[in-house]
């Protein structure tokens, strides 16, 4: 099926929100999922850069937040009104990615698998967090990946296979 149709019809593989050991809530597959499949649409309130900075300034230590960049200085805030995609946790070795898709001329954000996913496997992507020129303290990363850089948004070293693939 065309993945744009999956977004339009909201036809996604079955997932569930669950409580993880180290990272609060997470999102996992409850069925096997092929690679390059849209798992969910990342939904939220559309806000501008000024509102984003105001909301970030109002965060208290330990508050969860769910911001995703759109285009032209616009962002999605999935905190007040979001889909289950907001519960996909960060990983320095992700099995999914957040991608911007154009559907009928509108930018939509989709959580897409990078490889096949097994039933009950946690869904995660690299948040590529931004410290907004020092306004935000980057959070410690607890992903446990071999290539973990220690903070969400830090520079992740490529694995040997990724380095090799990028030269081919």
Secondary structure as the mmCIF struct_conf table of DSSP 4:
data_model
#
loop_
_struct_conf.conf_type_id
_struct_conf.id
_struct_conf.beg_label_comp_id
_struct_conf.beg_label_asym_id
_struct_conf.beg_label_seq_id
_struct_conf.end_label_comp_id
_struct_conf.end_label_asym_id
_struct_conf.end_label_seq_id
HELX_RH_AL_P HELX_RH_AL_P1 UNK A 3 UNK A 9
TURN_TY1_P TURN_TY1_P1 UNK A 10 UNK A 10
STRN STRN1 UNK A 15 UNK A 19
BEND BEND1 UNK A 21 UNK A 24
STRN STRN2 UNK A 25 UNK A 29
BEND BEND2 UNK A 30 UNK A 31
STRN STRN3 UNK A 33 UNK A 33
BEND BEND3 UNK A 35 UNK A 36
STRN STRN4 UNK A 38 UNK A 41
STRN STRN5 UNK A 45 UNK A 48
HELX_RH_AL_P HELX_RH_AL_P2 UNK A 49 UNK A 57
TURN_TY1_P TURN_TY1_P2 UNK A 58 UNK A 58
HELX_LH_PP_P HELX_LH_PP_P1 UNK A 59 UNK A 60
TURN_TY1_P TURN_TY1_P3 UNK A 61 UNK A 62
STRN STRN6 UNK A 67 UNK A 69
BEND BEND4 UNK A 71 UNK A 71
TURN_TY1_P TURN_TY1_P4 UNK A 72 UNK A 73
STRN STRN7 UNK A 74 UNK A 77
TURN_TY1_P TURN_TY1_P5 UNK A 78 UNK A 80
BEND BEND5 UNK A 81 UNK A 81
HELX_RH_3T_P HELX_RH_3T_P1 UNK A 84 UNK A 87
HELX_LH_PP_P HELX_LH_PP_P2 UNK A 88 UNK A 88
STRN STRN8 UNK A 89 UNK A 90
TURN_TY1_P TURN_TY1_P6 UNK A 92 UNK A 93
BEND BEND6 UNK A 95 UNK A 95
STRN STRN9 UNK A 96 UNK A 103
TURN_TY1_P TURN_TY1_P7 UNK A 104 UNK A 105
STRN STRN10 UNK A 106 UNK A 113
BEND BEND7 UNK A 114 UNK A 115
STRN STRN11 UNK A 117 UNK A 117
TURN_TY1_P TURN_TY1_P8 UNK A 119 UNK A 120
HELX_LH_PP_P HELX_LH_PP_P3 UNK A 121 UNK A 121
STRN STRN12 UNK A 122 UNK A 125
TURN_TY1_P TURN_TY1_P9 UNK A 132 UNK A 135
BEND BEND8 UNK A 136 UNK A 136
HELX_LH_PP_P HELX_LH_PP_P4 UNK A 137 UNK A 139
STRN STRN13 UNK A 140 UNK A 140
HELX_LH_PP_P HELX_LH_PP_P5 UNK A 141 UNK A 141
TURN_TY1_P TURN_TY1_P10 UNK A 146 UNK A 147
BEND BEND9 UNK A 150 UNK A 150
STRN STRN14 UNK A 151 UNK A 151
TURN_TY1_P TURN_TY1_P11 UNK A 152 UNK A 153
BEND BEND10 UNK A 154 UNK A 154
HELX_LH_PP_P HELX_LH_PP_P6 UNK A 155 UNK A 159
HELX_RH_AL_P HELX_RH_AL_P3 UNK A 160 UNK A 167
#
